[in-house]
Amino acid sequence: MTRITVQVDGSSFTDEVEPRTLLVHYLREQLGKTGTVIGCDTGNCGACTVHFDGRSVKSCSMLAVQADGHEVTTIEGLATNGQLHPMQQAFHENHALQCGFCTPGMIMQSIDLLADNPDPSEEDVRVGLEGNLCRCTGYQNIVRAVRAAAAAGGDR
């Protein structure tokens, strides 16, 4: 077992973990952050995307021990004082989900996309979300939501 200390959604956690534990399993099983979804376990679908020191990463391709001393933000950590993050609000208002399985990862990746490009074109959004898969929506409303969030300053 290895002792790690990590900031998750603004709170500090110190835990013993097996060195081979994936970050996604640590977040879900030890911290109860079940909004971080386990999809493919291979880094292909993006459902497990979280922010690691402010940048999006696929938490199924990182070990929990790699998070020691770092800050992780999950989908649960985006809302502030009961107010949805602008990207969450844009996904809601633009009906950018159906089953909701990919939504947490899509939102986390979209926020990172806007941090790099605060005014993306439709093509920029599609390219920026290439590593996140959705099997339900056809992406039209997701692209619309990301562009709406950009217009509302959704990269905070």
C-alpha positions in Angstrom: 0.0 0.0 0.0 1.1 3.6 -0.7 -0.1 6.6 1.2 -1.3 9.5 -1.1 -2.6 13.0 -0.3 -4.7 14.6 -3.0 -7.0 17.6 -3.3 -10.3 16.5 -4.9 -13.0 19.0 -5.5 -11.5 21.4 -3.0 -11.0 18.9 -0.2 -7.8 17.2 0.9 -7.8 13.4 1.2 -5.0 11.1 2.5 -5.5 7.5 1.8 -3.7 4.2 1.5 -3.9 2.8 -2.1 -2.6 -0.2 -3.9 0.1 1.2 -6.3 -1.8 -0.3 -9.3 -5.1 1.4 -8.5 -6.4 3.5 -11.3 -7.3 7.1 -10.5 -10.9 6.4 -11.7 -11.3 3.6 -9.2 -9.8 5.6 -6.4 -12.2 8.5 -7.1 -15.3 6.2 -7.4 -14.6 3.5 -4.8 -12.7 5.3 -2.1 -14.0 8.8 -2.4 -17.5 8.1 -3.7 -17.1 10.4 -6.7 -19.4 8.3 -8.9 -20.0 11.1 -11.4 -16.6 10.1 -12.9 -17.8 7.2 -15.1 -15.9 4.0 -15.9 -16.4 3.5 -19.6 -13.8 1.5 -21.6 -10.9 1.3 -19.1 -8.6 1.9 -22.1 -8.7 5.7 -22.6 -10.7 5.5 -25.7 -14.1 6.8 -24.7 -13.4 9.8 -22.4 -16.3 9.1 -20.0 -13.8 9.2 -17.1 -12.3 12.6 -17.9 -11.5 14.8 -14.9 -9.3 17.8 -14.4 -5.8 17.2 -13.1 -4.1 20.4 -12.0 -6.6 22.2 -14.2 -6.1 20.1 -17.4 -8.3 17.3 -18.6 -7.1 13.8 -18.3 -8.6 10.4 -18.7 -8.6 9.0 -15.2 -8.6 5.4 -16.4 -5.2 5.9 -17.8 -3.6 7.4 -14.6 -2.7 5.7 -11.4 -4.0 7.1 -8.2 -0.4 7.3 -6.9 0.3 9.8 -9.7 -2.2 12.2 -8.2 -0.3 12.4 -4.9 0.3 16.1 -4.2 -1.9 17.2 -7.0 -5.4 18.6 -7.5 -8.2 16.8 -9.1 -11.6 18.2 -10.1 -14.5 15.9 -10.9 -17.9 16.7 -12.3 -19.2 16.9 -8.7 -16.7 19.7 -8.0 -17.9 22.1 -10.8 -21.1 23.5 -9.2 -20.6 26.3 -6.8 -23.0 27.1 -4.0 -25.8 25.2 -5.8 -25.1 27.0 -9.1 -24.3 24.9 -12.1 -21.0 25.6 -13.9 -21.8 27.5 -17.1 -20.9 24.4 -19.1 -23.2 22.2 -17.1 -25.9 24.8 -17.6 -25.3 25.0 -21.3 -25.5 21.2 -21.6 -28.8 21.3 -19.8 -30.3 24.2 -21.8 -29.2 22.7 -25.1 -30.3 19.2 -24.4 -26.8 17.9 -25.0 -27.3 14.5 -23.4 -29.5 11.6 -23.8 -28.5 8.6 -21.7 -26.0 10.8 -19.8 -23.2 8.2 -19.6 -20.7 10.3 -21.6 -21.9 13.7 -20.2 -19.5 14.1 -17.2 -16.4 13.4 -19.4 -17.8 15.6 -22.2 -18.4 18.5 -19.9 -14.9 18.2 -18.3 -13.2 18.0 -21.7 -15.3 20.9 -23.0 -14.2 23.2 -20.2 -10.6 22.4 -21.0 -11.3 23.0 -24.7 -12.6 26.5 -23.8 -9.6 27.2 -21.6 -7.4 26.8 -24.8 -9.9 28.3 -27.2 -12.5 30.6 -25.7 -14.3 31.2 -29.0 -14.2 27.8 -30.9 -15.8 27.3 -34.2 -18.0 24.2 -34.7 -15.0 22.4 -36.3 -12.8 23.4 -33.3 -15.4 21.9 -30.9 -15.6 18.7 -32.9 -11.8 18.3 -33.0 -11.5 19.2 -29.4 -13.9 16.5 -28.3 -12.5 13.8 -30.6 -11.3 11.7 -27.7 -14.8 11.6 -26.0 -17.4 9.3 -27.5 -21.2 9.6 -27.4 -23.3 6.8 -28.7 -26.7 8.6 -28.4 -26.7 12.3 -29.4 -25.1 12.6 -32.8 -23.0 15.4 -31.2 -25.1 18.3 -32.7 -26.5 19.5 -29.3 -23.1 18.9 -27.6 -21.4 21.2 -30.1 -24.2 23.7 -29.7 -23.9 23.6 -25.9 -20.1 24.1 -25.9 -20.5 27.1 -28.2 -23.3 28.5 -26.0 -21.1 28.1 -22.9 -18.2 29.8 -24.7 -20.5 32.8 -25.4 -21.4 32.8 -21.7 -17.8 32.6 -20.5 -18.0 28.8 -19.7 -14.3 28.2 -19.2 -14.2 29.3 -15.5 
